[in-house]
Amino acid sequence: MSGRFSGRVCVVTGAARGIGLAITERLGSEGAHLACVDVSAHRLGPAVEELQAKGFQARAYTADVGKRTEVHSAFEAIQRDFASPIASLINNAVFARFQPLDQIDAETAEKMLGVGLLGLIWTTQAAVPQMVQRGGGSIVNLSSIAAEHPTKDAIAYAAVKAGVVGLTRASAVELCAHNIRVNAIAPGMIGTPASIAQYDDTTIAKRRVEMPMGRFGEPEEIAALAAFLASDEASYVQGASVTADGGWTVPSR
Ligand SMILES: NC(=O)c1ccc[n+]([C@@H]2O[C@H](COP(=O)([O-])OP(=O)(O)OC[C@H]3O[C@@H](n4cnc5c(N)ncnc54)[C@H](O)[C@@H]3O)[C@@H](O)[C@H]2O)c1
């Protein structure tokens, strides 16, 4: 397949479902060779089989991105399995729980920070040497509007997603010298099964009314933005966090 990512090796974390899966489909349709990383082997296997059935070059790597050794092993395997080094990394995996302050427990909070923040450090650390080898690359990190506009019970989640913005900006500054661009996406409410399942019907209806566009985003709409930021078309976009929320966080007058 030809396109903006023709023959380029793209790694997507949290690729087994939701936005991550939509990103793999978008990049695959534009010619990418896909390294699909997820902690859930039972979801990742069928997802990658479907990508292959669509004619995409895709391989599955089961790894917990929060664990540095697992990440480095997976990226070594990616280097062995693909003919060329990694061109793009999409850090999409998340472990999210929404808890009021007095109910935040250590295990959950540490896992959220481990997957959603440290995980990005480990994958970036593992991918960059391969990008340097090919003369550059691009990284897209999934943040959230919760970084700046948190809803209730989102202390840990907002901390993770605000951290993603800082990590993105710092990585952009440090990796510019290697011709690597690093940007973030801050989605609003996207209609993935996992996100919809968090809310009752009344809340969903209320949210729709609050949104100027009157609807949730589709995973494919985030995938289109991720593909743009990862592509050479975004050659002057560096260290940005691009909001895609249907205008939800635009102050109304
Ligand atoms: N869906 C939304 O409304 C929304 C809004 C704002 C931001 N986001 C962000 O977009 C990204 C994708 O969201 P989603 O709704 O598609 O999520 P999701 O929960 O549907 O999918 C997340 C994927 O990450 C995988 N994963 C979880 N822990 C992992 C780990 N330790 N290592 C590797 N993989 C792991 C899961 O198995 C799953 O396949 C996340 O970073 C999320 O915070 C989503």
The ligand as an SDF file (V2000), in Angstrom:
LIG
                    3D

 44 48  0  0  0  0  0  0  0  0999 V2000
  -11.8070    7.6850   24.6780 N   0  0  0  0  0  0  0  0  0  0  0  0
  -11.8000    8.9520   25.0700 C   0  0  0  0  0  0  0  0  0  0  0  0
  -12.8600    9.5900   25.2060 O   0  0  0  0  0  0  0  0  0  0  0  0
  -10.5020    9.6560   25.3370 C   0  0  0  0  0  0  0  0  0  0  0  0
  -10.5290   11.0120   25.6890 C   0  0  0  0  0  0  0  0  0  0  0  0
   -9.3240   11.6730   25.9380 C   0  0  0  0  0  0  0  0  0  0  0  0
   -8.1240   10.9970   25.8300 C   0  0  0  0  0  0  0  0  0  0  0  0
   -8.1350    9.6640   25.5000 N   0  0  0  0  0  0  0  0  0  0  0  0
   -6.8390    8.9910   25.4290 C   0  0  0  0  0  0  0  0  0  0  0  0
   -6.7460    8.2600   24.2140 O   0  0  0  0  0  0  0  0  0  0  0  0
   -6.0180    7.0470   24.4360 C   0  0  0  0  0  0  0  0  0  0  0  0
   -6.8420    5.8450   24.0040 C   0  0  0  0  0  0  0  0  0  0  0  0
   -8.0770    5.8560   24.7030 O   0  0  0  0  0  0  0  0  0  0  0  0
   -9.1680    4.7110   24.4710 P   0  0  0  0  0  0  0  0  0  0  0  0
  -10.4520    5.2610   24.9630 O   0  0  0  0  0  0  0  0  0  0  0  0
   -9.0780    4.1840   23.0840 O   0  0  0  0  0  0  0  0  0  0  0  0
   -8.6530    3.6100   25.5200 O   0  0  0  0  0  0  0  0  0  0  0  0
   -9.0770    2.0650   25.6950 P   0  0  0  0  0  0  0  0  0  0  0  0
   -9.1720    1.8230   27.1530 O   0  0  0  0  0  0  0  0  0  0  0  0
  -10.2320    1.7270   24.8350 O   0  0  0  0  0  0  0  0  0  0  0  0
   -7.7970    1.2930   25.1050 O   0  0  0  0  0  0  0  0  0  0  0  0
   -6.5720    1.3510   25.7600 C   0  0  0  0  0  0  0  0  0  0  0  0
   -5.7060    0.2110   25.2850 C   0  0  0  0  0  0  0  0  0  0  0  0
   -4.4790    0.2720   26.0420 O   0  0  0  0  0  0  0  0  0  0  0  0
   -4.1740   -1.0530   26.4500 C   0  0  0  0  0  0  0  0  0  0  0  0
   -3.3470   -1.0130   27.6460 N   0  0  0  0  0  0  0  0  0  0  0  0
   -3.7720   -0.8160   28.9250 C   0  0  0  0  0  0  0  0  0  0  0  0
   -2.7480   -0.9290   29.7670 N   0  0  0  0  0  0  0  0  0  0  0  0
   -1.6600   -1.1900   29.0140 C   0  0  0  0  0  0  0  0  0  0  0  0
   -0.2930   -1.4320   29.3260 C   0  0  0  0  0  0  0  0  0  0  0  0
    0.1370   -1.4410   30.5960 N   0  0  0  0  0  0  0  0  0  0  0  0
    0.5670   -1.6880   28.3140 N   0  0  0  0  0  0  0  0  0  0  0  0
    0.1410   -1.7210   27.0300 C   0  0  0  0  0  0  0  0  0  0  0  0
   -1.1510   -1.5320   26.6880 N   0  0  0  0  0  0  0  0  0  0  0  0
   -2.0260   -1.2550   27.6630 C   0  0  0  0  0  0  0  0  0  0  0  0
   -5.5150   -1.7260   26.6810 C   0  0  0  0  0  0  0  0  0  0  0  0
   -5.4090   -3.1460   26.6830 O   0  0  0  0  0  0  0  0  0  0  0  0
   -6.3320   -1.1620   25.5270 C   0  0  0  0  0  0  0  0  0  0  0  0
   -6.2240   -1.9730   24.3770 O   0  0  0  0  0  0  0  0  0  0  0  0
   -5.6710    7.0340   25.9250 C   0  0  0  0  0  0  0  0  0  0  0  0
   -4.3730    7.5540   26.1210 O   0  0  0  0  0  0  0  0  0  0  0  0
   -6.7170    7.9490   26.5320 C   0  0  0  0  0  0  0  0  0  0  0  0
   -6.3290    8.5100   27.7520 O   0  0  0  0  0  0  0  0  0  0  0  0
   -9.2920    8.9850   25.2600 C   0  0  0  0  0  0  0  0  0  0  0  0
  1  2  1  0
  2  3  2  0
  2  4  1  0
  4  5  1  0
  4 44  2  0
  5  6  2  0
  6  7  1  0
  7  8  2  0
  8  9  1  0
  8 44  1  0
  9 10  1  0
  9 42  1  0
 10 11  1  0
 11 12  1  0
 11 40  1  0
 12 13  1  0
 13 14  1  0
 14 15  2  0
 14 16  1  0
 14 17  1  0
 17 18  1  0
 18 19  2  0
 18 20  1  0
 18 21  1  0
 21 22  1  0
 22 23  1  0
 23 24  1  0
 23 38  1  0
 24 25  1  0
 25 26  1  0
 25 36  1  0
 26 27  1  0
 26 35  1  0
 27 28  2  0
 28 29  1  0
 29 30  1  0
 29 35  2  0
 30 31  1  0
 30 32  2  0
 32 33  1  0
 33 34  2  0
 34 35  1  0
 36 37  1  0
 36 38  1  0
 38 39  1  0
 40 41  1  0
 40 42  1  0
 42 43  1  0
M  CHG  2   8   1  16  -1
M  END
$$$$
